[in-house]
Every structure is written in C-alpha cells, then in structure tokens.
Amino acid sequence: MKQKTHPVNNPVLFVDGEHEWQGISTMKTNETRVINGIEHYVVHVDISAFSHPFYTGQKRIVDTAGRVEKFMRRYAGQQQGKK
C-alpha cells in the first residue's frame, strides 16, 4: 500500500441524544472524551438508526388505496361525460 495516500482514521464517539456508539472516522471535533484510556472525538449526529422513523417503526403509511385507484376514482366521472 502506498504511504500518505489514505486519510488518518481517528477513534470517534457518535452521540444521538441518549444513544452513544464508538467507531472510527476521519472527522475531528473540538470535544473529546476518554474511553478506556483512548481519547475519542465526540461527534453529535441529528439522526441515526436509533432515532430515524424507518428503523424505529414509527413511519406512517399515507396512501393505503394506491395512487392509480385514487386517480381512477377522482377522474372516472370526467371520462364518462366524453363518451
């Protein structure tokens, strides 16, 4: 592998509200926290698998009848008038 071509990965603590998990990233922040003797950069994220509606099961299904059926019901009277 060539030297000096890959970015440096740092230990990072990702924080999403009350959830925290450790990983590695090229990001650096001013806030750090020491975990098990290793200094981690703290990265606050707005949304993650812990809070995203798709992963938490809180998503709403808006269209239950289907778009084609809704369109046909809405414009069915207009097509009958043209015949």
mmCIF file of the C-alpha atoms, coordinates in Angstrom:
data_MODEL
# 
_entry.id   MODEL 
# 
loop_
_atom_site.group_PDB 
_atom_site.id 
_atom_site.type_symbol 
_atom_site.label_atom_id 
_atom_site.label_alt_id 
_atom_site.label_comp_id 
_atom_site.label_asym_id 
_atom_site.label_entity_id 
_atom_site.label_seq_id 
_atom_site.pdbx_PDB_ins_code 
_atom_site.Cartn_x 
_atom_site.Cartn_y 
_atom_site.Cartn_z 
_atom_site.occupancy 
_atom_site.B_iso_or_equiv 
_atom_site.pdbx_formal_charge 
_atom_site.auth_seq_id 
_atom_site.auth_comp_id 
_atom_site.auth_asym_id 
_atom_site.auth_atom_id 
_atom_site.pdbx_PDB_model_num 
ATOM 1  C CA . MET A 1 1  ? 0.000   0.000  0.000   1.00 0.00 ? 1  MET A CA 1 
ATOM 2  C CA . LYS A 1 2  ? 1.315   3.473  -0.845  1.00 0.00 ? 2  LYS A CA 1 
ATOM 3  C CA . GLN A 1 3  ? 2.231   5.709  2.059   1.00 0.00 ? 3  GLN A CA 1 
ATOM 4  C CA . LYS A 1 4  ? 0.494   9.084  2.613   1.00 0.00 ? 4  LYS A CA 1 
ATOM 5  C CA . THR A 1 5  ? -2.415  8.362  0.224   1.00 0.00 ? 5  THR A CA 1 
ATOM 6  C CA . HIS A 1 6  ? -5.051  7.312  2.743   1.00 0.00 ? 6  HIS A CA 1 
ATOM 7  C CA . PRO A 1 7  ? -6.601  9.656  5.320   1.00 0.00 ? 7  PRO A CA 1 
ATOM 8  C CA . VAL A 1 8  ? -5.910  9.110  9.003   1.00 0.00 ? 8  VAL A CA 1 
ATOM 9  C CA . ASN A 1 9  ? -8.744  7.387  10.871  1.00 0.00 ? 9  ASN A CA 1 
ATOM 10 C CA . ASN A 1 10 ? -9.410  8.549  14.414  1.00 0.00 ? 10 ASN A CA 1 
ATOM 11 C CA . PRO A 1 11 ? -11.432 6.939  17.213  1.00 0.00 ? 11 PRO A CA 1 
ATOM 12 C CA . VAL A 1 12 ? -14.813 8.685  17.358  1.00 0.00 ? 12 VAL A CA 1 
ATOM 13 C CA . LEU A 1 13 ? -17.762 8.579  19.745  1.00 0.00 ? 13 LEU A CA 1 
ATOM 14 C CA . PHE A 1 14 ? -21.028 9.227  17.889  1.00 0.00 ? 14 PHE A CA 1 
ATOM 15 C CA . VAL A 1 15 ? -23.819 10.694 20.043  1.00 0.00 ? 15 VAL A CA 1 
ATOM 16 C CA . ASP A 1 16 ? -27.512 10.758 19.090  1.00 0.00 ? 16 ASP A CA 1 
ATOM 17 C CA . GLY A 1 17 ? -29.451 12.020 22.071  1.00 0.00 ? 17 GLY A CA 1 
ATOM 18 C CA . GLU A 1 18 ? -29.110 9.337  24.748  1.00 0.00 ? 18 GLU A CA 1 
ATOM 19 C CA . HIS A 1 19 ? -27.500 6.770  22.417  1.00 0.00 ? 19 HIS A CA 1 
ATOM 20 C CA . GLU A 1 20 ? -23.732 6.573  22.007  1.00 0.00 ? 20 GLU A CA 1 
ATOM 21 C CA . TRP A 1 21 ? -21.528 4.246  19.985  1.00 0.00 ? 21 TRP A CA 1 
ATOM 22 C CA . GLN A 1 22 ? -17.851 4.070  19.155  1.00 0.00 ? 22 GLN A CA 1 
ATOM 23 C CA . GLY A 1 23 ? -16.329 3.903  15.708  1.00 0.00 ? 23 GLY A CA 1 
ATOM 24 C CA . ILE A 1 24 ? -13.581 5.286  13.541  1.00 0.00 ? 24 ILE A CA 1 
ATOM 25 C CA . SER A 1 25 ? -13.768 8.228  11.191  1.00 0.00 ? 25 SER A CA 1 
ATOM 26 C CA . THR A 1 26 ? -11.651 10.890 9.543   1.00 0.00 ? 26 THR A CA 1 
ATOM 27 C CA . MET A 1 27 ? -13.681 13.591 11.309  1.00 0.00 ? 27 MET A CA 1 
ATOM 28 C CA . LYS A 1 28 ? -12.248 15.612 14.164  1.00 0.00 ? 28 LYS A CA 1 
ATOM 29 C CA . THR A 1 29 ? -14.085 17.847 16.631  1.00 0.00 ? 29 THR A CA 1 
ATOM 30 C CA . ASN A 1 30 ? -13.088 20.146 19.472  1.00 0.00 ? 30 ASN A CA 1 
ATOM 31 C CA . GLU A 1 31 ? -14.937 17.983 22.007  1.00 0.00 ? 31 GLU A CA 1 
ATOM 32 C CA . THR A 1 32 ? -13.175 14.822 23.180  1.00 0.00 ? 32 THR A CA 1 
ATOM 33 C CA . ARG A 1 33 ? -13.888 12.107 25.720  1.00 0.00 ? 33 ARG A CA 1 
ATOM 34 C CA . VAL A 1 34 ? -11.546 9.474  27.134  1.00 0.00 ? 34 VAL A CA 1 
ATOM 35 C CA . ILE A 1 35 ? -12.921 5.914  26.972  1.00 0.00 ? 35 ILE A CA 1 
ATOM 36 C CA . ASN A 1 36 ? -10.795 3.027  28.253  1.00 0.00 ? 36 ASN A CA 1 
ATOM 37 C CA . GLY A 1 37 ? -7.707  5.228  28.144  1.00 0.00 ? 37 GLY A CA 1 
ATOM 38 C CA . ILE A 1 38 ? -8.212  6.225  24.491  1.00 0.00 ? 38 ILE A CA 1 
ATOM 39 C CA . GLU A 1 39 ? -9.184  9.775  23.548  1.00 0.00 ? 39 GLU A CA 1 
ATOM 40 C CA . HIS A 1 40 ? -12.221 9.796  21.227  1.00 0.00 ? 40 HIS A CA 1 
ATOM 41 C CA . TYR A 1 41 ? -13.543 12.752 19.255  1.00 0.00 ? 41 TYR A CA 1 
ATOM 42 C CA . VAL A 1 42 ? -17.238 13.343 20.063  1.00 0.00 ? 42 VAL A CA 1 
ATOM 43 C CA . VAL A 1 43 ? -19.494 13.779 17.016  1.00 0.00 ? 43 VAL A CA 1 
ATOM 44 C CA . HIS A 1 44 ? -23.131 14.751 17.633  1.00 0.00 ? 44 HIS A CA 1 
ATOM 45 C CA . VAL A 1 45 ? -25.478 13.419 14.927  1.00 0.00 ? 45 VAL A CA 1 
ATOM 46 C CA . ASP A 1 46 ? -29.023 14.639 14.301  1.00 0.00 ? 46 ASP A CA 1 
ATOM 47 C CA . ILE A 1 47 ? -30.448 11.344 13.113  1.00 0.00 ? 47 ILE A CA 1 
ATOM 48 C CA . SER A 1 48 ? -29.297 7.742  13.255  1.00 0.00 ? 48 SER A CA 1 
ATOM 49 C CA . ALA A 1 49 ? -30.696 4.219  13.256  1.00 0.00 ? 49 ALA A CA 1 
ATOM 50 C CA . PHE A 1 50 ? -31.783 4.816  16.866  1.00 0.00 ? 50 PHE A CA 1 
ATOM 51 C CA . SER A 1 51 ? -33.955 7.829  16.004  1.00 0.00 ? 51 SER A CA 1 
ATOM 52 C CA . HIS A 1 52 ? -34.886 7.523  12.300  1.00 0.00 ? 52 HIS A CA 1 
ATOM 53 C CA . PRO A 1 53 ? -38.602 6.688  11.800  1.00 0.00 ? 53 PRO A CA 1 
ATOM 54 C CA . PHE A 1 54 ? -37.817 3.969  9.240   1.00 0.00 ? 54 PHE A CA 1 
ATOM 55 C CA . TYR A 1 55 ? -35.760 1.980  11.742  1.00 0.00 ? 55 TYR A CA 1 
ATOM 56 C CA . THR A 1 56 ? -37.927 2.692  14.798  1.00 0.00 ? 56 THR A CA 1 
ATOM 57 C CA . GLY A 1 57 ? -41.174 1.575  13.112  1.00 0.00 ? 57 GLY A CA 1 
ATOM 58 C CA . GLN A 1 58 ? -42.876 4.933  13.531  1.00 0.00 ? 58 GLN A CA 1 
ATOM 59 C CA . LYS A 1 59 ? -43.315 5.609  9.821   1.00 0.00 ? 59 LYS A CA 1 
ATOM 60 C CA . ARG A 1 60 ? -46.796 6.409  8.589   1.00 0.00 ? 60 ARG A CA 1 
ATOM 61 C CA . ILE A 1 61 ? -48.394 4.928  5.501   1.00 0.00 ? 61 ILE A CA 1 
ATOM 62 C CA . VAL A 1 62 ? -50.184 7.779  3.789   1.00 0.00 ? 62 VAL A CA 1 
ATOM 63 C CA . ASP A 1 63 ? -51.547 6.097  0.672   1.00 0.00 ? 63 ASP A CA 1 
ATOM 64 C CA . THR A 1 64 ? -53.334 2.854  1.540   1.00 0.00 ? 64 THR A CA 1 
ATOM 65 C CA . ALA A 1 65 ? -55.602 2.601  -1.524  1.00 0.00 ? 65 ALA A CA 1 
ATOM 66 C CA . GLY A 1 66 ? -52.866 3.118  -4.108  1.00 0.00 ? 66 GLY A CA 1 
ATOM 67 C CA . ARG A 1 67 ? -52.265 6.039  -6.397  1.00 0.00 ? 67 ARG A CA 1 
ATOM 68 C CA . VAL A 1 68 ? -53.773 4.545  -9.551  1.00 0.00 ? 68 VAL A CA 1 
ATOM 69 C CA . GLU A 1 69 ? -57.026 3.610  -7.820  1.00 0.00 ? 69 GLU A CA 1 
ATOM 70 C CA . LYS A 1 70 ? -57.291 7.077  -6.282  1.00 0.00 ? 70 LYS A CA 1 
ATOM 71 C CA . PHE A 1 71 ? -56.718 8.688  -9.687  1.00 0.00 ? 71 PHE A CA 1 
ATOM 72 C CA . MET A 1 72 ? -59.339 6.472  -11.356 1.00 0.00 ? 72 MET A CA 1 
ATOM 73 C CA . ARG A 1 73 ? -61.928 7.293  -8.680  1.00 0.00 ? 73 ARG A CA 1 
ATOM 74 C CA . ARG A 1 74 ? -61.256 11.015 -8.955  1.00 0.00 ? 74 ARG A CA 1 
ATOM 75 C CA . TYR A 1 75 ? -61.473 11.262 -12.745 1.00 0.00 ? 75 TYR A CA 1 
ATOM 76 C CA . ALA A 1 76 ? -63.931 8.439  -13.529 1.00 0.00 ? 76 ALA A CA 1 
ATOM 77 C CA . GLY A 1 77 ? -66.861 10.862 -13.968 1.00 0.00 ? 77 GLY A CA 1 
ATOM 78 C CA . GLN A 1 78 ? -64.979 13.019 -16.463 1.00 0.00 ? 78 GLN A CA 1 
ATOM 79 C CA . GLN A 1 79 ? -64.300 10.111 -18.829 1.00 0.00 ? 79 GLN A CA 1 
ATOM 80 C CA . GLN A 1 80 ? -67.946 9.020  -18.823 1.00 0.00 ? 80 GLN A CA 1 
ATOM 81 C CA . GLY A 1 81 ? -69.071 12.542 -19.875 1.00 0.00 ? 81 GLY A CA 1 
ATOM 82 C CA . LYS A 1 82 ? -66.842 12.477 -23.012 1.00 0.00 ? 82 LYS A CA 1 
ATOM 83 C CA . LYS A 1 83 ? -68.331 9.295  -24.470 1.00 0.00 ? 83 LYS A CA 1 
# 
